[in-house]
């Protein structure tokens, strides 16, 4: 084929529109994004939660890497620091305990169910006694004794007070009952914290003390111990 013939053929091809088309970049990118957005290309993609977790762990890794670069000894140094911080936190938790526990004594007389009157504690004690639950009956009767003294203003209401503390404070205004108050407090502690069992005589002793204290006259300030009037 001559050169002139080749030129003629090329011109004919151009006239027929067979030259390559140069598509602009923006429409081409949009077309590619539209194609890749089809569901068939995303069947195995992680869900939203997995993507969020991946981003979180990537962030944690970045923080760790930054800390490791700044800490003495590199990664090993940051591990030692983390262990020290965890140890200090555990020691503080062990020493101070939870806020609820630190707000009241571990052997406080009253529980955290809310304040109840002496009459309510007495009714609960009698209910336990009828069911022969002597330990619970002893506990509720001791609570009734202390609550009754608080209601009569012979004891100042004080959260976290123990049975022993209540007995000692009440003994100062009711000196004739000091020994029995202390014995009642010991009975309460024995069944509540000492794991000991109670019986009917133990409960009846506290019940009798409760009734006697309800009628006892306190020792007024400036009055001698032998005078009760």
C-alpha positions as CSV (number, residue, x, y, z in Angstrom):
1,X,0.0,0.0,0.0
2,X,1.3,3.4,-0.9
3,X,1.7,6.2,1.5
4,X,-1.0,8.2,-0.1
5,X,-3.4,5.2,0.3
6,X,-2.6,4.9,4.0
7,X,-3.3,8.6,4.6
8,X,-6.6,8.2,2.7
9,X,-7.6,5.3,4.9
10,X,-6.7,7.1,8.1
11,X,-8.8,10.1,7.0
12,X,-11.7,7.8,6.3
13,X,-11.5,6.2,9.8
14,X,-11.4,9.6,11.4
15,X,-14.5,10.6,9.4
16,X,-16.3,7.5,10.6
17,X,-15.7,8.5,14.3
18,X,-13.4,5.6,15.3
19,X,-10.9,7.8,17.2
20,X,-10.5,7.2,21.0
21,X,-12.7,9.3,23.2
22,X,-11.0,11.2,26.1
23,X,-13.5,11.3,29.0
24,X,-13.2,14.1,31.5
25,X,-11.9,13.2,34.9
26,X,-14.8,14.3,37.1
27,X,-17.5,12.3,35.2
28,X,-15.2,9.3,35.1
29,X,-14.7,9.4,38.9
30,X,-18.5,9.8,39.5
31,X,-19.1,6.8,37.2
32,X,-16.6,4.7,39.1
33,X,-18.0,5.7,42.5
34,X,-21.5,4.9,41.3
35,X,-20.3,1.5,40.1
36,X,-18.5,0.7,43.4
37,X,-21.5,1.8,45.5
38,X,-23.5,-1.2,44.2
39,X,-24.3,-3.8,47.0
40,X,-22.5,-6.5,45.3
41,X,-19.2,-4.8,46.1
42,X,-20.0,-4.5,49.9
43,X,-21.4,-7.8,50.9
44,X,-18.4,-8.6,53.1
45,X,-17.8,-5.1,54.6
46,X,-17.8,-4.8,58.4
47,X,-20.9,-3.5,60.0
48,X,-21.2,-0.1,61.8
49,X,-20.3,-1.5,65.2
50,X,-17.2,-3.3,63.8
51,X,-16.1,-0.1,62.1
52,X,-16.6,1.9,65.3
53,X,-14.5,-0.6,67.3
54,X,-11.8,-0.6,64.7
55,X,-11.6,3.2,64.9
56,X,-11.5,3.0,68.7
57,X,-8.7,0.5,68.8
58,X,-6.8,2.5,66.2
59,X,-7.2,5.5,68.5
60,X,-6.0,3.5,71.5
61,X,-3.0,2.3,69.6
62,X,-2.2,5.8,68.5
63,X,-2.3,7.0,72.1
64,X,-0.2,4.1,73.3
65,X,2.4,4.8,70.6
66,X,2.5,8.5,71.5
67,X,2.9,7.7,75.2
68,X,5.5,5.0,74.5
69,X,7.5,7.6,72.5
70,X,7.4,10.1,75.4
71,X,7.9,7.6,78.3
72,X,11.4,6.6,79.5
73,X,12.3,3.2,78.1
74,X,9.8,3.3,75.2
75,X,7.0,0.7,75.2
76,X,8.4,-1.2,78.2
77,X,8.4,2.0,80.2
78,X,4.7,2.8,79.5
79,X,3.8,-0.8,80.5
80,X,5.6,-0.3,83.9
81,X,3.7,3.0,84.4
82,X,0.4,1.4,83.6
83,X,1.1,-1.4,86.1
84,X,2.0,1.1,88.8
85,X,-1.2,3.2,88.2
86,X,-3.3,0.0,88.4
87,X,-1.6,-1.0,91.6
88,X,-2.2,2.4,93.2
89,X,-5.8,2.4,92.2
90,X,-6.3,-1.1,93.7
91,X,-4.6,-0.1,96.9
92,X,-6.8,3.0,97.3
93,X,-9.9,0.9,96.6
94,X,-8.9,-1.7,99.2
95,X,-8.1,1.0,101.8
96,X,-11.1,3.3,101.3
97,X,-13.7,0.8,100.0
98,X,-16.8,1.9,98.0
99,X,-18.4,5.2,98.8
100,X,-21.4,3.5,100.3
101,X,-19.2,1.5,102.7
102,X,-17.1,4.4,103.7
103,X,-20.2,6.5,104.5
104,X,-21.2,4.2,107.3
105,X,-19.5,1.9,109.8
106,X,-19.1,-1.7,108.7
107,X,-20.8,-2.8,111.9
108,X,-23.5,-0.1,112.0
109,X,-26.6,-1.0,114.0
110,X,-29.1,0.0,111.3
111,X,-29.2,-1.2,107.8
112,X,-29.6,1.0,104.7
113,X,-33.3,0.3,103.9
114,X,-34.3,3.6,105.3
115,X,-35.2,4.8,108.8
116,X,-38.0,3.0,110.7
117,X,-39.7,3.8,113.9
118,X,-39.2,1.9,117.2
119,X,-42.8,0.5,116.8
120,X,-41.9,-0.8,113.4
121,X,-38.7,-2.5,114.7
122,X,-40.7,-4.0,117.6
123,X,-43.4,-5.4,115.2
124,X,-40.6,-6.9,113.0
125,X,-39.0,-8.4,116.1
126,X,-42.3,-10.0,117.2
127,X,-42.9,-11.4,113.7
128,X,-39.5,-13.1,113.7
129,X,-40.1,-14.4,117.2
130,X,-43.4,-16.0,116.3
131,X,-41.6,-17.7,113.4
132,X,-38.8,-18.8,115.8
133,X,-36.2,-16.8,113.9
134,X,-34.5,-15.8,117.1
135,X,-31.4,-14.2,115.6
136,X,-33.5,-11.8,113.5
137,X,-35.7,-11.1,116.5
138,X,-32.7,-10.2,118.6
139,X,-31.5,-7.8,115.9
140,X,-34.8,-6.0,115.5
141,X,-35.4,-5.7,119.2
142,X,-32.0,-4.1,119.7
143,X,-32.8,-1.7,116.9
144,X,-36.1,-1.0,118.6
145,X,-34.3,-0.1,121.8
146,X,-31.9,2.3,120.2
147,X,-34.6,3.9,118.0
148,X,-36.8,4.4,121.0
149,X,-34.0,6.2,122.9
150,X,-33.5,8.4,119.8
151,X,-37.2,9.2,119.6
152,X,-37.1,10.2,123.3
153,X,-34.1,12.4,122.6
154,X,-32.0,10.4,125.0
155,X,-29.7,9.6,122.1
156,X,-28.9,11.9,119.2
157,X,-29.7,10.2,115.9
158,X,-26.4,9.4,114.2
159,X,-25.9,7.3,111.1
160,X,-23.3,4.6,111.4
161,X,-23.6,4.2,115.2
162,X,-22.8,0.7,116.4
163,X,-24.7,-1.3,119.1
164,X,-21.7,-0.9,121.5
165,X,-21.6,2.8,121.0
166,X,-25.3,3.2,121.5
167,X,-25.2,1.1,124.7
168,X,-22.3,3.2,126.1
169,X,-24.0,6.5,125.3
170,X,-27.4,5.4,126.6
171,X,-25.7,4.2,129.8
172,X,-24.7,7.8,130.7
173,X,-28.3,8.9,130.9
174,X,-29.7,5.6,132.1
175,X,-27.0,4.4,134.5
176,X,-29.1,1.8,136.2
177,X,-29.4,-0.1,132.9
178,X,-25.8,0.2,131.8
179,X,-24.8,-3.4,132.3
180,X,-27.9,-4.8,130.6
181,X,-27.5,-2.4,127.7
182,X,-24.0,-3.6,127.1
183,X,-25.1,-7.2,127.3
184,X,-27.8,-6.5,124.7
185,X,-25.2,-4.9,122.4
186,X,-23.0,-8.0,122.8
187,X,-26.0,-10.3,121.9
188,X,-26.6,-8.2,118.8
189,X,-23.0,-8.3,117.7
190,X,-22.7,-12.1,118.4
191,X,-25.6,-13.0,116.2
192,X,-25.0,-10.3,113.5
193,X,-21.2,-10.5,113.1
194,X,-20.0,-13.4,115.2
195,X,-22.1,-16.0,113.4
196,X,-23.7,-17.2,116.7
197,X,-27.2,-18.5,117.0
198,X,-29.8,-16.9,119.4
199,X,-32.5,-18.5,121.4
200,X,-35.8,-17.6,123.0
201,X,-34.2,-16.5,126.4
202,X,-31.8,-14.2,124.6
203,X,-34.7,-12.5,122.8
204,X,-36.9,-12.3,125.9
205,X,-34.1,-10.6,127.8
206,X,-33.9,-7.8,125.2
207,X,-37.7,-7.6,125.0
208,X,-37.9,-7.1,128.8
209,X,-35.1,-4.5,128.7
210,X,-36.9,-2.6,125.9
211,X,-40.1,-2.5,128.0
212,X,-38.3,-1.3,131.1
213,X,-36.3,1.4,129.2
214,X,-39.5,2.7,127.7
215,X,-40.6,3.6,131.3
216,X,-37.2,4.5,132.8
217,X,-36.5,8.1,133.8
218,X,-33.2,9.5,132.5
219,X,-30.5,10.9,134.7
220,X,-30.7,14.7,134.1
221,X,-27.5,16.8,133.9
222,X,-26.4,17.9,137.3
223,X,-28.4,15.2,139.1
224,X,-26.6,12.6,141.3
225,X,-26.6,9.0,140.1
226,X,-28.8,7.9,142.9
227,X,-31.6,10.4,142.2
228,X,-34.0,9.7,139.3
229,X,-36.8,12.0,140.0
